[in-house]
């Protein structure tokens, strides 16, 4: 689990499990089908989609929001609902984002998938062999 914490669903209190959520690793609730993506996971969307996490978080912070009664899955605060983003709430403390069922898919549909021929250098910490790197440089 994330940083050794047993995360609980903010909707129904079930334990969240690590899984793929719309091709991105996150934590999901088996009963309500919601998804929790920690900030670092939101940041990683930029490597598969034409997505700017800085702009996303800036928009979240500047949008009208209300505190909810739902606890952050990592238990560091209370989630804030965002009026401009249907089915999305976030934790102002850790910047993790809760997506109700299908909200993550709906959000990701707004962003183009990055080209498959993107340079390997665009993906940090990628395990790339010397021949793969040379091949990418000489395309």
HUDAGI-V407628 format. One record per residue. N is the residue number from 1. RES is the residue in one letter. OMEGA is omega in radians with two decimals (NA if undefined). Layout:
n-><N N>
res-><RES RES>
omega-><OMEGA OMEGA>
This chain:
n-><1 2 3 4 5 6 7 8 9 10 11 12 13 14 15 16 17 18 19 20 21 22 23 24 25 26 27 28 29 30 31 32 33 34 35 36 37 38 39 40 41 42 43 44 45 46 47 48 49 50 51 52 53 54 55 56 57 58 59 60 61 62 63 64 65 66 67 68 69 70 71 72 73 74 75 76 77 78 79 80 81 82 83 84 85 86 87 88 89 90 91 92 93 94 95 96 97 98 99 100 101 102 103 104 105 106 107 108 109 110 111 112 113 114 115 116 117 118 119 120 121 122 123 124 125 126 127 128 129 130 131 132 133 134 135 136 137 138 139>
res-><X X X X X X X X X X X X X X X X X X X X X X X X X X X X X X X X X X X X X X X X X X X X X X X X X X X X X X X X X X X X X X X X X X X X X X X X X X X X X X X X X X X X X X X X X X X X X X X X X X X X X X X X X X X X X X X X X X X X X X X X X X X X X X X X X X X X X X X X X X X>
omega-><-3.10 3.10 3.07 -3.11 3.01 -3.07 -3.13 3.10 3.11 -3.12 -3.03 3.07 3.08 3.10 3.11 3.11 3.11 -3.14 3.04 3.09 -3.10 3.10 3.07 3.14 3.13 3.14 -3.07 3.07 -3.10 -3.07 -3.10 3.12 3.06 -3.12 3.07 3.06 3.04 -3.09 -3.11 3.12 3.05 3.11 -3.07 3.12 -3.11 -3.12 3.10 -3.12 3.02 -2.97 3.11 -3.10 3.12 3.11 3.12 -3.12 3.08 3.10 3.10 -3.07 -3.07 3.13 3.07 3.14 -3.14 3.04 3.11 3.02 -3.08 3.10 3.03 3.13 3.08 3.00 3.13 -3.14 3.13 3.14 3.06 3.07 -3.10 -3.08 -3.12 -3.08 -3.11 3.09 -3.12 3.00 -3.09 3.11 3.13 -3.14 -3.07 -3.13 2.98 -3.06 3.08 3.10 3.02 -3.12 3.10 -3.13 3.11 3.11 3.12 3.13 -3.10 3.09 3.11 -3.08 3.10 3.01 3.13 3.11 3.13 -3.12 3.09 -3.10 3.10 -3.12 3.12 -3.06 -3.10 3.09 3.12 3.09 -3.04 3.09 -3.10 -3.14 3.06 -3.14 3.11 3.11 3.13 -3.13 -3.07 3.08 NA>
